[in-house]
Amino acid sequence: DLVGIESSHDTYHRAVVLKITKVNKHGHPETVNIRLIDNGSYVEDFSVMCLYQLPASLSSPPPQVVDVYLCGLMPKDLDTSWSLAVKDWVEKHLQDARHQSPK
């Protein structure tokens, strides 16, 4: 099931709970790992006190993000692995593109 989360004052997101990471002495969840379904971010050890039940009108629209995996890419020099510098460069540019996309 989808939940709503409050990430900061008056800022809310839709999320899915992936794992309960901490329970109290009564067996009730205290923290969870979640994934924000409209931007793809993962948040670890998120307090359940900031989780909210979503009304049907907010849980019915489909997620606005999809996972994409780039497969079969080879370095230009045909090396068998990418350098850390190249990995960092690609990650930075993908993150920049995500922040520049229309909201």
Sequence and secondary structure as in RCSB ss.txt:
>XXXX:A:sequence
DLVGIESSHDTYHRAVVLKITKVNKHGHPETVNIRLIDNGSYVEDFSVMCLYQLPASLSSPPPQVVDVYLCGLMP
KDLDTSWSLAVKDWVEKHLQDARHQSPK
>XXXX:A:secstr
 EEEEEEETTEEEEEEEEEEEEE TTS EEEEEEEETTT  EEEEEEGGGEEE  HHHHSS  S       S   
TT  SS  HHHHHHHHHHHHHHHHHS  
